[in-house]
Amino acid sequence: MTATLDNRSMRNTGQGRLAFMHRFFLFLVFACFLQLGNFAQAQVQVALQGSGTSNKFPVVIADFAGPNGKEIADIISADLIRSGQFEVTRTQALTIDSSGTPNWAALSTLGATTVAYGSISGTTANYQLTDTALKAPLEAKNITEPQMRRLAHKIADAIYEKMTGVRGIFATRVAYATGQQLVVADADGENRKVVVNSPSSIISPAWSPDGSKLAYVSFETGKPVVYVQNLATGSRQAVANFKGNNSAPAWSPDGSQLAVALSMNALSNIYQISATGGSNARKITDSAEIDTEPFYFPNGSGLIFTSDRGGSAQIYRTGLGGGGASRITFNGSQNVSGKISPDGTKLVYSSLRGGSYSIALQGLGSGSDQTLTSGPNDLSPSFAPNGMQILYVSSGGLSIVNTDGSFQASIPSVGNVSSAAWGPFTD
């Protein structure tokens, strides 16, 4: 959540101001928190927690023939392990005869009927996924990508989709804010690149739907201002620099608009602005309390937001035309930073329960929820673009959890991470 700090000055008389300050201080305490086998361990550098192997897909990953073949196989294996859905066995390059047929007898001793192998030539991988019991290929294709790590991620995506029926997310990227930097990395936390260096704090990264831009908030002018950064050109533009505080950007599904929290001449409300900036801001919520952290429904029918209008921070939904808003979270003394799943059926958020902030998941329309993590400071959740995992900030680092809560892993990051976002599919 991006708190609108200047809102404290909006109520400035007598006991009313003191009462407001006491309640709003509690709201801001949370905001400060929010912003502010052996091979697998060697490659992924994460602490893994799971529910065993009984429900996982067994697969053997062989070294690929050619340049960087072992490293590519290692990355593929780490990706699949990190999904929490695969039991991976590694082996050396397979013995392939002149006709391209592998040694089936040798493969049968490796403990899994599905084997992935291939060869690297230049920027192209000839990848095959084979069923050793049937002695037949399940999939064979050429995958071309000039960047070696991304090539490996794309092969892992192909394996994941073939075996689960769900599109893989290993070739996607994540963004996170750490102090005065905005960082973009591969979904495994590697291949990091600082895309923004600021003289002041940066918070609240948000990906454009096509993955080409990041909206974020910077305090470099002495107050929060929303910027949009073009990742290809490095150029940026201030798109929300209205009177008061400008915070918590969220992209519309078509990428043409941003929902932002603006204080203007009152407490924070939700507005819609053009993603290219301008002086027009259309008010969506109209509350005497604090409304912040908007997020659009994937079909563009409305949005959710965090508000303390009921006396504590909770998540509400509303249409884009304004009007009434309905509360949708009820378990937990505070529920904040809500995001809707890509298919529009689930809500993830950070929930304060028993003194700890944990990641909770709720089926929209059901009212029932499930806590996926145990805290104590699990914040800023974000769905993977296939909806199968959730990225979140855990005590200043990055972690992921499966949406059924069965598997968790930490992801390498730099600095003290305050907020994060998982990027979209781009291919």
N, C-alpha and C positions, 0 to 999 in steps of 0.2 A: 504494500500500500504506500502511496506517496502522500504524506500528510501535508496539508496546506498550512504552513506555520503562521503566515500572516493573518490567518483567520482569528488568531487570539486577540488581535487588536480591534476586531469588529464590534466586540461588546466591551465597552469601556466605562461603565458606570456602576458604582456601588456594589451592593451585595449580589446583584444579578451577575455582574462580571466575575466576582469571586466564585460563585457557584459554578458558572460556566467553566472558569479556568480549572477548577478542581476536576470536573468531569472530563474536560478536554485533555487535561494532563494525562489521565489514564489512557485515553485514546492514543495520545502521542507516544506513550511508553512503548506500546506495541509497534507503532510506526517506526520508531528508532531501531527496534530489533529487525524489522522487516527490510529496511533499506541498507541500514548498515550491512587343475591340480598345480604344481610348481610352475609350469609354463604359463598358465592363466595368470598367476600372480606376477610373474616376471613381465608379461606383456601388457596386462591391463592395469597393474599397479593399483588394485582396488581391494577393498574388503568386501567379500561376497557373503550374502546371507540368503539361504534358500530353503526349500522344503524337500530336499532330497532329489533323487533321480527317477522316481517311479513314473512320473508323468512327462518326462522329457524325451525329446527326439534324439535317439542315438545316431551319431554320424562320425565318420572317420575323415579327417582332413589330411591329405598327403601334401608333401612339399611339391610345389609347382616346378617343372623343369624350366631352366633358363635363368636370366638375370633376376636377382632378388626373389627367387622362387620360394625359398624358405621363409623369408621375412613376410612375403605376401600371405603365405599359408598361416603364419603365426597371427597376423592381423585378422584374417578371416575367422580363425578359431576364437580369438579374444572377443570379436563382435558377437559371435553366436553364443558364447558363454554368458556375455553380458545381457543377453536377452532374457536369461533365466529359463529358456525353453528347450535348451539343447544339452545333451551329454556328449562332450567332444573328446575324441581320441585323436592324438597326433601320430603321424608316421612319416617316414622318409619317402622320398620320391618312389613311385611305383615302377615296377619292371613292366615295360610295355614292349610287345613284340613288333615286328616290322609292319604288321597289319593294323597296329593301333590297339590291339587287344591286351588288357592287363592280365596279370597272373591271378586268376580267380581263386586258386587254392590258397595263395598267400593272403589274399584279402579276407578270406573266410575266417582266418585266425585272429582278426583284429577286433572282433566283438560287436560289430555293427554291420547291418546289411547295406547301409547307404554310405557310399564313399564319394568324396569330392576330390578331384585332381585335375591337372591340366598342364599347360606350358605357357611361357611368356615369350613373345617375340616383339621387340620394340615397345610400343605402347598398347599392344593388344594381348589379351589373355584368351587362350582357347580353353574354355572351362567345360568340365563334364561332371555330371552327377549320376552315379551308377548304382543300380540295385544288384548286389552280388548274388543274391539268391536266384534272381531271374537271369543273371548274367546279361543284363540289358541296360542301356542308358535310360535314365529318367529325364535328362535334359542335357543338351549340348549346344553351346553357343559361343560366339566370339564377343568379347566385351572390350571396347577400346576406351582408354582414358590416359592422358599424358602424365597425370600425377599419380605416383606409385601407391600412396596410401589410399587415395580415392579409388583407384582401380581395385584394390583389395576389398574396400567397403562395398563396391558395386557387385563383386562376386559374392560376398556374404549376403547382400540383399537378394541376389538371385536364388541362393540356396534357401534362405529363409522363406521367400515367397513360394518356392516350389514345394517345400515341406509343410508349411503351415496354411497356405492359401491366403496369407495376409502380406501386403507389401512391406518390405523391409525398410528400416530407417537409418541404416548404418552410414549411408552416404549423405545424410543431412548434417546440419550444423547447429550449434548452440551459441548463444550470446550471453555474456554476463558482465555486470558492472562490479568493479573492484576498486574502491577508492576513487581516484581521478582518471581511471581508464575504462574504456569499453573494449571488451575482448570477444573475438569470434574464434571458435574452434570446431574441429570435427566432433561428431556426436560422442566419440570416445574421449574427448578432452584433449586430444593431441592436435598437432599442427596449428598451434595457437598463433593468433595475430592480433596485435593491438590496433584497433581501427580508429579510436579516438583517444587522444591525450588532452586532458583539460586542466586548467589551473585550479579548478574547484571540483567538488563532488559530482559524480554522475550516478544516476539511478534509473530504474524502470525501462530497460530495453524492451522493444516490441518489434517483431519482424513484420515487414510488409508481406502480403499474401504470395507474392512471386519470389520472395527471398532476396530481392535486389537492394533493399533499403532497411535501415533500422531507425525507428523513432526512439528518442530517449530524452531524459531531463537532465539539464546541467544547471548548476548554481553559479556559473562564472560571472554573471552580471550582478550578483548579489541577491538574486531571487530565482526561484525555479522557472525555467523557460524550456519549452519543448522544441527540440531540433529533429530534423530528419537527415540522416547520413546516407549518401549513395556509396555503396560498398565497392563498386567498380571504379568510380572516378575519384573517390575520396572527398568529393564536395559535400557541403552540408548547407541547410537552410533552417532558419528559425521560423517555425510554422505557427507557434502559439506564444506570443509575447504581449499578452494583454495586461491591463492594469491588475495588480495583485499577483497571485500565484497561478502558474500554469503547470499542470502535472498529469501523471498517470495516462500516457497516450495508449490508445488501442485502435488498430486498423479495422475499417469496415471490410467485409468479405471481398468486395471488388477492388479494394485498394484506393478508392477515390476519396475517402473521408477518414477522419480521425475523430474518435470520441476522446475528450480530454476533461479533466477536472479544472475548472476556473473559479477563482474567488471573486473576480470582478469587484462589485461594490457590496458584496455580502459574503456569507459563508460559502464554502465550496459547493458548486452544483456541476452537473454533467452537461457538457455542450458538444455539439458536432461542428467540426470545421473542415475546410478543404485540406486534403493531404499536401497540397502545394502551398498552403499558407493563405494569407489574405486577412482582411479586416472583419469578415462576416463570421459570426459564431451564433449558431442556433441553439437555444436553451432546450434541454430535454427534461431535466428534473428541476423542481422548484421547491426546495425544502428550507426550512429555518434551521436545519442542522447541517451536518457535514456529509456530502455525497462525494465519493471518489472511486477510483479503481474500476472504470467501466470496462466491459468486454462484450463484444457482439456475439449474438447467436450466429452459427455458421450460415444459416439461410437468410441472414439480414433482417429478420422479422422484429428484432428488438435487441435489448442488451441487458446485462446484469451489472450491478454496481454494489459497492460497500457503503453503508450509511449507518450513522449512530442515531438516526431519528427515533428509534425505539428505546433509547437509553444505553445501548451498547452496540458495538460494531457488529453488524449482521449483513447478509447478502440479500439483495432485492432484485426483482426483474421489472422491466417496463418496456413499452413500445417506443418507437422512435418519434412518435408524434406527441410525446409528452403525456400528460394525464396521470392517473394513479399508478402507484407502484405496489407490488405485493412482495412480502417477505418470503424467502424460500429456504432459509436455514434456521433451525430451532434448537439443535443440540450443540452444546458448547457455550461458554460465557461470551466468547467473541468468535466470529467467523469472518474471515477476510480473504482478499486476494483471489477471488473466484475466477475460474476459467471453465469454459464449456468444451466438451470433447468434440473432435472433428465431426462425429456423426450426430451431434446435437442431443445425445441421450443422457449424458452424465455431467456432473458438476464436481470439480475438484477445488479444494480451498484449504487454507491453514486455519486450524481450529484450536482455540485455547480451552483445554480441559485438564483439571487437576493441576493447574500451574504450569503446564507444558504446552507448547505449540506443536501440534502434530498435523500431518497431511491427512485429510478426510476426503472420501469419495461418496457422492450421493447420486442415486438415480433420479433424474428430473421427473417430477410428478409423483414420485413414491414417498418422499419425505424421510425415508430411512437412509442411514448412512453407515459407513464403515471407516474406522481409522486405519490407515495403511502403515503409519510409522509411529514411533514411540517418543519422538521429541529428543531433547527439550526445546529446541529452537529450530523447527522445520517450517520453512517459509517459502514464499514466492513460487508456488507450483505452476507447472506448464506441461500440457500434454505433448507427447510425441505425435507427429503428424498421422501415424496409423492408429493412434488411440490406445496402444497397448502398454505404454510406459509413461511415467510422469517424472520430469526433471524438477528438482527443488533445491533450495539452499538449506543446508544443515549445519548450523553453528559455524557459518563462515566458509563452508566448502560446498562442493556440488555433489549431489547424490541422485540416484534414480530408484524408482520402485515400480514394480508391475502393478497394473490396475486391480489385480486380485489380491495384492499384498503378499504374494508368495515368494518374492525375490527382491532383494535390495542390493545396491552396489554404490560405492563412492566413485567419483570420476575425478581425474587429476585437474586441478585448477591452480591459478596463481593469485596471490593476495587474499584479502579478506572479502569474500563475495557477499554483496548485499542483495542482489536480485538477478534473476536469470530468465531466459526464454528459449524454448526449443523451436528451431526454425522449420519452415515448411518443406514439402517436396519441391524440388526445382527442376527435375528432369521428367 
